[in-house]
Amino acid sequence: MGTHHQGTKPEVLALDAYIKLMRAADSVTSRAHLVLPEGLTLTQFAALEALFHLGPLYQSELATKLLKSGGNLTLVVDNLERDGLVLRTRDAADRRFIKVDLTPKGRRFIGALFPKIAASLTHEFAVLSPRDQLALARICKRLGVGRSRPAYATA
């Protein structure tokens, strides 16, 4: 189902594409939730995955990487720390900076979970050919980068 907006052709096309993009993303995301253990959010998984593949990160770097606000990520890290999956340490040179790292328990947890998520997503995307997956990735990246500022923004 597309938009019911009766605007200009470019508006209808953009709104229709946006609706389909968001519905597809929501649909795949809801099925990805089925693979996650009870109580683990996608943002918590994303934080664990980033730390697993990139190593320790400052909390601000992790927030930027996950496109989350500092306040939101603080809550996410609080919960992961409560569960013994991550450890926070303050930078000795500048105590404003907090480094987040996996604990051994966290490393084992994400190490066991990640292959299940990867398999699930591989299954989800198998409805697309490899060529279509590459095209989708390229289009999404271009859309994600977007324009420097919205057309409606004022100077």
Phi and psi in radians as a Rosetta constraint file:
Dihedral C 1 N 2 CA 2 C 2 CIRCULARHARMONIC -1.755 0.35
Dihedral N 2 CA 2 C 2 N 3 CIRCULARHARMONIC -2.823 0.35
Dihedral C 2 N 3 CA 3 C 3 CIRCULARHARMONIC -1.367 0.35
Dihedral N 3 CA 3 C 3 N 4 CIRCULARHARMONIC 2.697 0.35
Dihedral C 3 N 4 CA 4 C 4 CIRCULARHARMONIC -1.842 0.35
Dihedral N 4 CA 4 C 4 N 5 CIRCULARHARMONIC 0.083 0.35
Dihedral C 4 N 5 CA 5 C 5 CIRCULARHARMONIC -1.115 0.35
Dihedral N 5 CA 5 C 5 N 6 CIRCULARHARMONIC 2.364 0.35
Dihedral C 5 N 6 CA 6 C 6 CIRCULARHARMONIC -1.816 0.35
Dihedral N 6 CA 6 C 6 N 7 CIRCULARHARMONIC 0.816 0.35
Dihedral C 6 N 7 CA 7 C 7 CIRCULARHARMONIC -1.578 0.35
Dihedral N 7 CA 7 C 7 N 8 CIRCULARHARMONIC -2.736 0.35
Dihedral C 7 N 8 CA 8 C 8 CIRCULARHARMONIC -1.207 0.35
Dihedral N 8 CA 8 C 8 N 9 CIRCULARHARMONIC 2.843 0.35
Dihedral C 8 N 9 CA 9 C 9 CIRCULARHARMONIC -1.010 0.35
Dihedral N 9 CA 9 C 9 N 10 CIRCULARHARMONIC -0.795 0.35
Dihedral C 9 N 10 CA 10 C 10 CIRCULARHARMONIC -1.082 0.35
Dihedral N 10 CA 10 C 10 N 11 CIRCULARHARMONIC -0.645 0.35
Dihedral C 10 N 11 CA 11 C 11 CIRCULARHARMONIC -1.124 0.35
Dihedral N 11 CA 11 C 11 N 12 CIRCULARHARMONIC -0.824 0.35
Dihedral C 11 N 12 CA 12 C 12 CIRCULARHARMONIC -1.101 0.35
Dihedral N 12 CA 12 C 12 N 13 CIRCULARHARMONIC -0.752 0.35
Dihedral C 12 N 13 CA 13 C 13 CIRCULARHARMONIC -1.094 0.35
Dihedral N 13 CA 13 C 13 N 14 CIRCULARHARMONIC -0.818 0.35
Dihedral C 13 N 14 CA 14 C 14 CIRCULARHARMONIC -1.126 0.35
Dihedral N 14 CA 14 C 14 N 15 CIRCULARHARMONIC -0.799 0.35
Dihedral C 14 N 15 CA 15 C 15 CIRCULARHARMONIC -1.121 0.35
Dihedral N 15 CA 15 C 15 N 16 CIRCULARHARMONIC -0.712 0.35
Dihedral C 15 N 16 CA 16 C 16 CIRCULARHARMONIC -1.105 0.35
Dihedral N 16 CA 16 C 16 N 17 CIRCULARHARMONIC -0.783 0.35
Dihedral C 16 N 17 CA 17 C 17 CIRCULARHARMONIC -1.103 0.35
Dihedral N 17 CA 17 C 17 N 18 CIRCULARHARMONIC -0.725 0.35
Dihedral C 17 N 18 CA 18 C 18 CIRCULARHARMONIC -1.084 0.35
Dihedral N 18 CA 18 C 18 N 19 CIRCULARHARMONIC -0.792 0.35
Dihedral C 18 N 19 CA 19 C 19 CIRCULARHARMONIC -1.055 0.35
Dihedral N 19 CA 19 C 19 N 20 CIRCULARHARMONIC -0.790 0.35
Dihedral C 19 N 20 CA 20 C 20 CIRCULARHARMONIC -1.154 0.35
Dihedral N 20 CA 20 C 20 N 21 CIRCULARHARMONIC -0.698 0.35
Dihedral C 20 N 21 CA 21 C 21 CIRCULARHARMONIC -1.079 0.35
Dihedral N 21 CA 21 C 21 N 22 CIRCULARHARMONIC -0.830 0.35
Dihedral C 21 N 22 CA 22 C 22 CIRCULARHARMONIC -1.189 0.35
Dihedral N 22 CA 22 C 22 N 23 CIRCULARHARMONIC -0.685 0.35
Dihedral C 22 N 23 CA 23 C 23 CIRCULARHARMONIC -1.129 0.35
Dihedral N 23 CA 23 C 23 N 24 CIRCULARHARMONIC -0.736 0.35
Dihedral C 23 N 24 CA 24 C 24 CIRCULARHARMONIC -1.120 0.35
Dihedral N 24 CA 24 C 24 N 25 CIRCULARHARMONIC -0.786 0.35
Dihedral C 24 N 25 CA 25 C 25 CIRCULARHARMONIC -1.096 0.35
Dihedral N 25 CA 25 C 25 N 26 CIRCULARHARMONIC -0.773 0.35
Dihedral C 25 N 26 CA 26 C 26 CIRCULARHARMONIC -1.110 0.35
Dihedral N 26 CA 26 C 26 N 27 CIRCULARHARMONIC -0.681 0.35
Dihedral C 26 N 27 CA 27 C 27 CIRCULARHARMONIC -1.142 0.35
Dihedral N 27 CA 27 C 27 N 28 CIRCULARHARMONIC -0.844 0.35
Dihedral C 27 N 28 CA 28 C 28 CIRCULARHARMONIC -1.129 0.35
Dihedral N 28 CA 28 C 28 N 29 CIRCULARHARMONIC -0.709 0.35
Dihedral C 28 N 29 CA 29 C 29 CIRCULARHARMONIC -1.091 0.35
Dihedral N 29 CA 29 C 29 N 30 CIRCULARHARMONIC -0.745 0.35
Dihedral C 29 N 30 CA 30 C 30 CIRCULARHARMONIC -1.117 0.35
Dihedral N 30 CA 30 C 30 N 31 CIRCULARHARMONIC -0.631 0.35
Dihedral C 30 N 31 CA 31 C 31 CIRCULARHARMONIC -1.280 0.35
Dihedral N 31 CA 31 C 31 N 32 CIRCULARHARMONIC -0.550 0.35
Dihedral C 31 N 32 CA 32 C 32 CIRCULARHARMONIC -1.134 0.35
Dihedral N 32 CA 32 C 32 N 33 CIRCULARHARMONIC -0.589 0.35
Dihedral C 32 N 33 CA 33 C 33 CIRCULARHARMONIC -1.021 0.35
Dihedral N 33 CA 33 C 33 N 34 CIRCULARHARMONIC -0.530 0.35
Dihedral C 33 N 34 CA 34 C 34 CIRCULARHARMONIC -1.146 0.35
Dihedral N 34 CA 34 C 34 N 35 CIRCULARHARMONIC -0.418 0.35
Dihedral C 34 N 35 CA 35 C 35 CIRCULARHARMONIC -1.519 0.35
Dihedral N 35 CA 35 C 35 N 36 CIRCULARHARMONIC -0.406 0.35
Dihedral C 35 N 36 CA 36 C 36 CIRCULARHARMONIC -1.262 0.35
Dihedral N 36 CA 36 C 36 N 37 CIRCULARHARMONIC 2.504 0.35
Dihedral C 36 N 37 CA 37 C 37 CIRCULARHARMONIC -1.100 0.35
Dihedral N 37 CA 37 C 37 N 38 CIRCULARHARMONIC 2.667 0.35
Dihedral C 37 N 38 CA 38 C 38 CIRCULARHARMONIC -0.907 0.35
Dihedral N 38 CA 38 C 38 N 39 CIRCULARHARMONIC 2.267 0.35
Dihedral C 38 N 39 CA 39 C 39 CIRCULARHARMONIC 1.570 0.35
Dihedral N 39 CA 39 C 39 N 40 CIRCULARHARMONIC -0.162 0.35
Dihedral C 39 N 40 CA 40 C 40 CIRCULARHARMONIC -1.676 0.35
Dihedral N 40 CA 40 C 40 N 41 CIRCULARHARMONIC 2.169 0.35
Dihedral C 40 N 41 CA 41 C 41 CIRCULARHARMONIC -1.515 0.35
Dihedral N 41 CA 41 C 41 N 42 CIRCULARHARMONIC 2.865 0.35
Dihedral C 41 N 42 CA 42 C 42 CIRCULARHARMONIC -1.114 0.35
Dihedral N 42 CA 42 C 42 N 43 CIRCULARHARMONIC -0.611 0.35
Dihedral C 42 N 43 CA 43 C 43 CIRCULARHARMONIC -1.186 0.35
Dihedral N 43 CA 43 C 43 N 44 CIRCULARHARMONIC -0.691 0.35
Dihedral C 43 N 44 CA 44 C 44 CIRCULARHARMONIC -1.097 0.35
Dihedral N 44 CA 44 C 44 N 45 CIRCULARHARMONIC -0.760 0.35
Dihedral C 44 N 45 CA 45 C 45 CIRCULARHARMONIC -1.045 0.35
Dihedral N 45 CA 45 C 45 N 46 CIRCULARHARMONIC -0.799 0.35
Dihedral C 45 N 46 CA 46 C 46 CIRCULARHARMONIC -1.048 0.35
Dihedral N 46 CA 46 C 46 N 47 CIRCULARHARMONIC -0.698 0.35
Dihedral C 46 N 47 CA 47 C 47 CIRCULARHARMONIC -1.129 0.35
Dihedral N 47 CA 47 C 47 N 48 CIRCULARHARMONIC -0.802 0.35
Dihedral C 47 N 48 CA 48 C 48 CIRCULARHARMONIC -1.091 0.35
Dihedral N 48 CA 48 C 48 N 49 CIRCULARHARMONIC -0.736 0.35
Dihedral C 48 N 49 CA 49 C 49 CIRCULARHARMONIC -1.107 0.35
Dihedral N 49 CA 49 C 49 N 50 CIRCULARHARMONIC -0.751 0.35
Dihedral C 49 N 50 CA 50 C 50 CIRCULARHARMONIC -1.087 0.35
Dihedral N 50 CA 50 C 50 N 51 CIRCULARHARMONIC -0.788 0.35
Dihedral C 50 N 51 CA 51 C 51 CIRCULARHARMONIC -1.149 0.35
Dihedral N 51 CA 51 C 51 N 52 CIRCULARHARMONIC -0.623 0.35
Dihedral C 51 N 52 CA 52 C 52 CIRCULARHARMONIC -1.136 0.35
Dihedral N 52 CA 52 C 52 N 53 CIRCULARHARMONIC -0.756 0.35
Dihedral C 52 N 53 CA 53 C 53 CIRCULARHARMONIC -1.602 0.35
Dihedral N 53 CA 53 C 53 N 54 CIRCULARHARMONIC -0.446 0.35
Dihedral C 53 N 54 CA 54 C 54 CIRCULARHARMONIC -1.865 0.35
Dihedral N 54 CA 54 C 54 N 55 CIRCULARHARMONIC -0.314 0.35
Dihedral C 54 N 55 CA 55 C 55 CIRCULARHARMONIC 1.565 0.35
Dihedral N 55 CA 55 C 55 N 56 CIRCULARHARMONIC -3.025 0.35
Dihedral C 55 N 56 CA 56 C 56 CIRCULARHARMONIC -0.999 0.35
Dihedral N 56 CA 56 C 56 N 57 CIRCULARHARMONIC 2.470 0.35
Dihedral C 56 N 57 CA 57 C 57 CIRCULARHARMONIC -2.361 0.35
Dihedral N 57 CA 57 C 57 N 58 CIRCULARHARMONIC 2.625 0.35
Dihedral C 57 N 58 CA 58 C 58 CIRCULARHARMONIC -1.174 0.35
Dihedral N 58 CA 58 C 58 N 59 CIRCULARHARMONIC 2.581 0.35
Dihedral C 58 N 59 CA 59 C 59 CIRCULARHARMONIC -1.013 0.35
Dihedral N 59 CA 59 C 59 N 60 CIRCULARHARMONIC -0.648 0.35
Dihedral C 59 N 60 CA 60 C 60 CIRCULARHARMONIC -1.164 0.35
Dihedral N 60 CA 60 C 60 N 61 CIRCULARHARMONIC -0.640 0.35
Dihedral C 60 N 61 CA 61 C 61 CIRCULARHARMONIC -1.140 0.35
Dihedral N 61 CA 61 C 61 N 62 CIRCULARHARMONIC -0.732 0.35
Dihedral C 61 N 62 CA 62 C 62 CIRCULARHARMONIC -1.118 0.35
Dihedral N 62 CA 62 C 62 N 63 CIRCULARHARMONIC -0.732 0.35
Dihedral C 62 N 63 CA 63 C 63 CIRCULARHARMONIC -1.070 0.35
Dihedral N 63 CA 63 C 63 N 64 CIRCULARHARMONIC -0.774 0.35
Dihedral C 63 N 64 CA 64 C 64 CIRCULARHARMONIC -1.103 0.35
Dihedral N 64 CA 64 C 64 N 65 CIRCULARHARMONIC -0.786 0.35
Dihedral C 64 N 65 CA 65 C 65 CIRCULARHARMONIC -1.057 0.35
Dihedral N 65 CA 65 C 65 N 66 CIRCULARHARMONIC -0.658 0.35
Dihedral C 65 N 66 CA 66 C 66 CIRCULARHARMONIC -1.617 0.35
Dihedral N 66 CA 66 C 66 N 67 CIRCULARHARMONIC 0.030 0.35
Dihedral C 66 N 67 CA 67 C 67 CIRCULARHARMONIC 1.015 0.35
Dihedral N 67 CA 67 C 67 N 68 CIRCULARHARMONIC 0.750 0.35
Dihedral C 67 N 68 CA 68 C 68 CIRCULARHARMONIC -2.069 0.35
Dihedral N 68 CA 68 C 68 N 69 CIRCULARHARMONIC 2.701 0.35
Dihedral C 68 N 69 CA 69 C 69 CIRCULARHARMONIC -1.280 0.35
Dihedral N 69 CA 69 C 69 N 70 CIRCULARHARMONIC 2.774 0.35
Dihedral C 69 N 70 CA 70 C 70 CIRCULARHARMONIC -1.027 0.35
Dihedral N 70 CA 70 C 70 N 71 CIRCULARHARMONIC -0.726 0.35
Dihedral C 70 N 71 CA 71 C 71 CIRCULARHARMONIC -1.132 0.35
Dihedral N 71 CA 71 C 71 N 72 CIRCULARHARMONIC -0.735 0.35
Dihedral C 71 N 72 CA 72 C 72 CIRCULARHARMONIC -1.120 0.35
Dihedral N 72 CA 72 C 72 N 73 CIRCULARHARMONIC -0.758 0.35
Dihedral C 72 N 73 CA 73 C 73 CIRCULARHARMONIC -1.204 0.35
Dihedral N 73 CA 73 C 73 N 74 CIRCULARHARMONIC -0.556 0.35
Dihedral C 73 N 74 CA 74 C 74 CIRCULARHARMONIC -1.017 0.35
Dihedral N 74 CA 74 C 74 N 75 CIRCULARHARMONIC -0.786 0.35
Dihedral C 74 N 75 CA 75 C 75 CIRCULARHARMONIC -1.109 0.35
Dihedral N 75 CA 75 C 75 N 76 CIRCULARHARMONIC -0.743 0.35
Dihedral C 75 N 76 CA 76 C 76 CIRCULARHARMONIC -1.045 0.35
Dihedral N 76 CA 76 C 76 N 77 CIRCULARHARMONIC -0.845 0.35
Dihedral C 76 N 77 CA 77 C 77 CIRCULARHARMONIC -1.182 0.35
Dihedral N 77 CA 77 C 77 N 78 CIRCULARHARMONIC -0.652 0.35
Dihedral C 77 N 78 CA 78 C 78 CIRCULARHARMONIC -0.937 0.35
Dihedral N 78 CA 78 C 78 N 79 CIRCULARHARMONIC -0.835 0.35
Dihedral C 78 N 79 CA 79 C 79 CIRCULARHARMONIC -1.194 0.35
Dihedral N 79 CA 79 C 79 N 80 CIRCULARHARMONIC -0.682 0.35
Dihedral C 79 N 80 CA 80 C 80 CIRCULARHARMONIC -1.163 0.35
Dihedral N 80 CA 80 C 80 N 81 CIRCULARHARMONIC -0.645 0.35
Dihedral C 80 N 81 CA 81 C 81 CIRCULARHARMONIC -1.197 0.35
Dihedral N 81 CA 81 C 81 N 82 CIRCULARHARMONIC -0.727 0.35
Dihedral C 81 N 82 CA 82 C 82 CIRCULARHARMONIC -0.989 0.35
Dihedral N 82 CA 82 C 82 N 83 CIRCULARHARMONIC -0.662 0.35
Dihedral C 82 N 83 CA 83 C 83 CIRCULARHARMONIC -1.475 0.35
Dihedral N 83 CA 83 C 83 N 84 CIRCULARHARMONIC 0.053 0.35
Dihedral C 83 N 84 CA 84 C 84 CIRCULARHARMONIC 1.321 0.35
Dihedral N 84 CA 84 C 84 N 85 CIRCULARHARMONIC 0.351 0.35
Dihedral C 84 N 85 CA 85 C 85 CIRCULARHARMONIC -1.659 0.35
Dihedral N 85 CA 85 C 85 N 86 CIRCULARHARMONIC -0.442 0.35
Dihedral C 85 N 86 CA 86 C 86 CIRCULARHARMONIC -2.340 0.35
Dihedral N 86 CA 86 C 86 N 87 CIRCULARHARMONIC 2.845 0.35
Dihedral C 86 N 87 CA 87 C 87 CIRCULARHARMONIC -2.299 0.35
Dihedral N 87 CA 87 C 87 N 88 CIRCULARHARMONIC 2.375 0.35
Dihedral C 87 N 88 CA 88 C 88 CIRCULARHARMONIC -1.875 0.35
Dihedral N 88 CA 88 C 88 N 89 CIRCULARHARMONIC 2.430 0.35
Dihedral C 88 N 89 CA 89 C 89 CIRCULARHARMONIC -2.366 0.35
Dihedral N 89 CA 89 C 89 N 90 CIRCULARHARMONIC 2.465 0.35
Dihedral C 89 N 90 CA 90 C 90 CIRCULARHARMONIC -1.428 0.35
Dihedral N 90 CA 90 C 90 N 91 CIRCULARHARMONIC 2.484 0.35
Dihedral C 90 N 91 CA 91 C 91 CIRCULARHARMONIC -1.152 0.35
Dihedral N 91 CA 91 C 91 N 92 CIRCULARHARMONIC 2.250 0.35
Dihedral C 91 N 92 CA 92 C 92 CIRCULARHARMONIC -1.147 0.35
Dihedral N 92 CA 92 C 92 N 93 CIRCULARHARMONIC -0.623 0.35
Dihedral C 92 N 93 CA 93 C 93 CIRCULARHARMONIC -1.360 0.35
Dihedral N 93 CA 93 C 93 N 94 CIRCULARHARMONIC -0.571 0.35
Dihedral C 93 N 94 CA 94 C 94 CIRCULARHARMONIC -2.516 0.35
Dihedral N 94 CA 94 C 94 N 95 CIRCULARHARMONIC 1.732 0.35
Dihedral C 94 N 95 CA 95 C 95 CIRCULARHARMONIC -1.157 0.35
Dihedral N 95 CA 95 C 95 N 96 CIRCULARHARMONIC -0.135 0.35
Dihedral C 95 N 96 CA 96 C 96 CIRCULARHARMONIC -1.233 0.35
Dihedral N 96 CA 96 C 96 N 97 CIRCULARHARMONIC -0.401 0.35
Dihedral C 96 N 97 CA 97 C 97 CIRCULARHARMONIC -1.646 0.35
Dihedral N 97 CA 97 C 97 N 98 CIRCULARHARMONIC 2.283 0.35
Dihedral C 97 N 98 CA 98 C 98 CIRCULARHARMONIC -2.065 0.35
Dihedral N 98 CA 98 C 98 N 99 CIRCULARHARMONIC 2.123 0.35
Dihedral C 98 N 99 CA 99 C 99 CIRCULARHARMONIC -1.598 0.35
Dihedral N 99 CA 99 C 99 N 100 CIRCULARHARMONIC 2.399 0.35
Dihedral C 99 N 100 CA 100 C 100 CIRCULARHARMONIC -1.999 0.35
Dihedral N 100 CA 100 C 100 N 101 CIRCULARHARMONIC 2.316 0.35
Dihedral C 100 N 101 CA 101 C 101 CIRCULARHARMONIC -2.456 0.35
Dihedral N 101 CA 101 C 101 N 102 CIRCULARHARMONIC 2.737 0.35
Dihedral C 101 N 102 CA 102 C 102 CIRCULARHARMONIC -1.288 0.35
Dihedral N 102 CA 102 C 102 N 103 CIRCULARHARMONIC 2.494 0.35
Dihedral C 102 N 103 CA 103 C 103 CIRCULARHARMONIC -1.448 0.35
Dihedral N 103 CA 103 C 103 N 104 CIRCULARHARMONIC 2.928 0.35
Dihedral C 103 N 104 CA 104 C 104 CIRCULARHARMONIC -0.968 0.35
Dihedral N 104 CA 104 C 104 N 105 CIRCULARHARMONIC -0.690 0.35
Dihedral C 104 N 105 CA 105 C 105 CIRCULARHARMONIC -1.090 0.35
Dihedral N 105 CA 105 C 105 N 106 CIRCULARHARMONIC -0.745 0.35
Dihedral C 105 N 106 CA 106 C 106 CIRCULARHARMONIC -1.121 0.35
Dihedral N 106 CA 106 C 106 N 107 CIRCULARHARMONIC -0.707 0.35
Dihedral C 106 N 107 CA 107 C 107 CIRCULARHARMONIC -1.107 0.35
Dihedral N 107 CA 107 C 107 N 108 CIRCULARHARMONIC -0.757 0.35
Dihedral C 107 N 108 CA 108 C 108 CIRCULARHARMONIC -1.124 0.35
Dihedral N 108 CA 108 C 108 N 109 CIRCULARHARMONIC -0.742 0.35
Dihedral C 108 N 109 CA 109 C 109 CIRCULARHARMONIC -1.064 0.35
Dihedral N 109 CA 109 C 109 N 110 CIRCULARHARMONIC -0.945 0.35
Dihedral C 109 N 110 CA 110 C 110 CIRCULARHARMONIC -1.258 0.35
Dihedral N 110 CA 110 C 110 N 111 CIRCULARHARMONIC -0.541 0.35
Dihedral C 110 N 111 CA 111 C 111 CIRCULARHARMONIC -1.093 0.35
Dihedral N 111 CA 111 C 111 N 112 CIRCULARHARMONIC -0.601 0.35
Dihedral C 111 N 112 CA 112 C 112 CIRCULARHARMONIC -1.437 0.35
Dihedral N 112 CA 112 C 112 N 113 CIRCULARHARMONIC -0.587 0.35
Dihedral C 112 N 113 CA 113 C 113 CIRCULARHARMONIC -1.393 0.35
Dihedral N 113 CA 113 C 113 N 114 CIRCULARHARMONIC -0.680 0.35
Dihedral C 113 N 114 CA 114 C 114 CIRCULARHARMONIC -0.982 0.35
Dihedral N 114 CA 114 C 114 N 115 CIRCULARHARMONIC -0.789 0.35
Dihedral C 114 N 115 CA 115 C 115 CIRCULARHARMONIC -1.046 0.35
Dihedral N 115 CA 115 C 115 N 116 CIRCULARHARMONIC -0.560 0.35
Dihedral C 115 N 116 CA 116 C 116 CIRCULARHARMONIC -1.192 0.35
Dihedral N 116 CA 116 C 116 N 117 CIRCULARHARMONIC -0.733 0.35
Dihedral C 116 N 117 CA 117 C 117 CIRCULARHARMONIC -1.154 0.35
Dihedral N 117 CA 117 C 117 N 118 CIRCULARHARMONIC -0.777 0.35
Dihedral C 117 N 118 CA 118 C 118 CIRCULARHARMONIC -1.036 0.35
Dihedral N 118 CA 118 C 118 N 119 CIRCULARHARMONIC -0.745 0.35
Dihedral C 118 N 119 CA 119 C 119 CIRCULARHARMONIC -1.136 0.35
Dihedral N 119 CA 119 C 119 N 120 CIRCULARHARMONIC -0.711 0.35
Dihedral C 119 N 120 CA 120 C 120 CIRCULARHARMONIC -1.103 0.35
Dihedral N 120 CA 120 C 120 N 121 CIRCULARHARMONIC -0.791 0.35
Dihedral C 120 N 121 CA 121 C 121 CIRCULARHARMONIC -1.205 0.35
Dihedral N 121 CA 121 C 121 N 122 CIRCULARHARMONIC -0.626 0.35
Dihedral C 121 N 122 CA 122 C 122 CIRCULARHARMONIC -1.053 0.35
Dihedral N 122 CA 122 C 122 N 123 CIRCULARHARMONIC -0.738 0.35
Dihedral C 122 N 123 CA 123 C 123 CIRCULARHARMONIC -1.112 0.35
Dihedral N 123 CA 123 C 123 N 124 CIRCULARHARMONIC -0.787 0.35
Dihedral C 123 N 124 CA 124 C 124 CIRCULARHARMONIC -1.029 0.35
Dihedral N 124 CA 124 C 124 N 125 CIRCULARHARMONIC -0.793 0.35
Dihedral C 124 N 125 CA 125 C 125 CIRCULARHARMONIC -1.436 0.35
Dihedral N 125 CA 125 C 125 N 126 CIRCULARHARMONIC -0.075 0.35
Dihedral C 125 N 126 CA 126 C 126 CIRCULARHARMONIC -1.160 0.35
Dihedral N 126 CA 126 C 126 N 127 CIRCULARHARMONIC -0.235 0.35
Dihedral C 126 N 127 CA 127 C 127 CIRCULARHARMONIC -1.233 0.35
Dihedral N 127 CA 127 C 127 N 128 CIRCULARHARMONIC -0.258 0.35
Dihedral C 127 N 128 CA 128 C 128 CIRCULARHARMONIC -1.864 0.35
Dihedral N 128 CA 128 C 128 N 129 CIRCULARHARMONIC 2.526 0.35
Dihedral C 128 N 129 CA 129 C 129 CIRCULARHARMONIC -1.200 0.35
Dihedral N 129 CA 129 C 129 N 130 CIRCULARHARMONIC 2.809 0.35
Dihedral C 129 N 130 CA 130 C 130 CIRCULARHARMONIC -0.949 0.35
Dihedral N 130 CA 130 C 130 N 131 CIRCULARHARMONIC -0.687 0.35
Dihedral C 130 N 131 CA 131 C 131 CIRCULARHARMONIC -1.105 0.35
Dihedral N 131 CA 131 C 131 N 132 CIRCULARHARMONIC -0.746 0.35
Dihedral C 131 N 132 CA 132 C 132 CIRCULARHARMONIC -1.133 0.35
Dihedral N 132 CA 132 C 132 N 133 CIRCULARHARMONIC -0.672 0.35
Dihedral C 132 N 133 CA 133 C 133 CIRCULARHARMONIC -1.090 0.35
Dihedral N 133 CA 133 C 133 N 134 CIRCULARHARMONIC -0.740 0.35
Dihedral C 133 N 134 CA 134 C 134 CIRCULARHARMONIC -1.111 0.35
Dihedral N 134 CA 134 C 134 N 135 CIRCULARHARMONIC -0.743 0.35
Dihedral C 134 N 135 CA 135 C 135 CIRCULARHARMONIC -1.119 0.35
Dihedral N 135 CA 135 C 135 N 136 CIRCULARHARMONIC -0.761 0.35
Dihedral C 135 N 136 CA 136 C 136 CIRCULARHARMONIC -1.064 0.35
Dihedral N 136 CA 136 C 136 N 137 CIRCULARHARMONIC -0.791 0.35
Dihedral C 136 N 137 CA 137 C 137 CIRCULARHARMONIC -1.055 0.35
Dihedral N 137 CA 137 C 137 N 138 CIRCULARHARMONIC -0.744 0.35
Dihedral C 137 N 138 CA 138 C 138 CIRCULARHARMONIC -1.144 0.35
Dihedral N 138 CA 138 C 138 N 139 CIRCULARHARMONIC -0.771 0.35
Dihedral C 138 N 139 CA 139 C 139 CIRCULARHARMONIC -1.139 0.35
Dihedral N 139 CA 139 C 139 N 140 CIRCULARHARMONIC -0.777 0.35
Dihedral C 139 N 140 CA 140 C 140 CIRCULARHARMONIC -1.101 0.35
Dihedral N 140 CA 140 C 140 N 141 CIRCULARHARMONIC -0.692 0.35
Dihedral C 140 N 141 CA 141 C 141 CIRCULARHARMONIC -1.109 0.35
Dihedral N 141 CA 141 C 141 N 142 CIRCULARHARMONIC -0.777 0.35
Dihedral C 141 N 142 CA 142 C 142 CIRCULARHARMONIC -1.093 0.35
Dihedral N 142 CA 142 C 142 N 143 CIRCULARHARMONIC -0.721 0.35
Dihedral C 142 N 143 CA 143 C 143 CIRCULARHARMONIC -1.184 0.35
Dihedral N 143 CA 143 C 143 N 144 CIRCULARHARMONIC -0.687 0.35
Dihedral C 143 N 144 CA 144 C 144 CIRCULARHARMONIC -1.125 0.35
Dihedral N 144 CA 144 C 144 N 145 CIRCULARHARMONIC -0.652 0.35
Dihedral C 144 N 145 CA 145 C 145 CIRCULARHARMONIC -1.232 0.35
Dihedral N 145 CA 145 C 145 N 146 CIRCULARHARMONIC -0.728 0.35
Dihedral C 145 N 146 CA 146 C 146 CIRCULARHARMONIC 1.042 0.35
Dihedral N 146 CA 146 C 146 N 147 CIRCULARHARMONIC -2.708 0.35
Dihedral C 146 N 147 CA 147 C 147 CIRCULARHARMONIC -1.760 0.35
Dihedral N 147 CA 147 C 147 N 148 CIRCULARHARMONIC 2.834 0.35
Dihedral C 147 N 148 CA 148 C 148 CIRCULARHARMONIC -1.091 0.35
Dihedral N 148 CA 148 C 148 N 149 CIRCULARHARMONIC -0.577 0.35
Dihedral C 148 N 149 CA 149 C 149 CIRCULARHARMONIC -2.727 0.35
Dihedral N 149 CA 149 C 149 N 150 CIRCULARHARMONIC 2.685 0.35
Dihedral C 149 N 150 CA 150 C 150 CIRCULARHARMONIC -1.097 0.35
Dihedral N 150 CA 150 C 150 N 151 CIRCULARHARMONIC 2.629 0.35
Dihedral C 150 N 151 CA 151 C 151 CIRCULARHARMONIC -1.094 0.35
Dihedral N 151 CA 151 C 151 N 152 CIRCULARHARMONIC -0.493 0.35
Dihedral C 151 N 152 CA 152 C 152 CIRCULARHARMONIC -1.496 0.35
Dihedral N 152 CA 152 C 152 N 153 CIRCULARHARMONIC -0.093 0.35
Dihedral C 152 N 153 CA 153 C 153 CIRCULARHARMONIC -1.216 0.35
Dihedral N 153 CA 153 C 153 N 154 CIRCULARHARMONIC 2.516 0.35
Dihedral C 153 N 154 CA 154 C 154 CIRCULARHARMONIC -1.685 0.35
Dihedral N 154 CA 154 C 154 N 155 CIRCULARHARMONIC 2.701 0.35
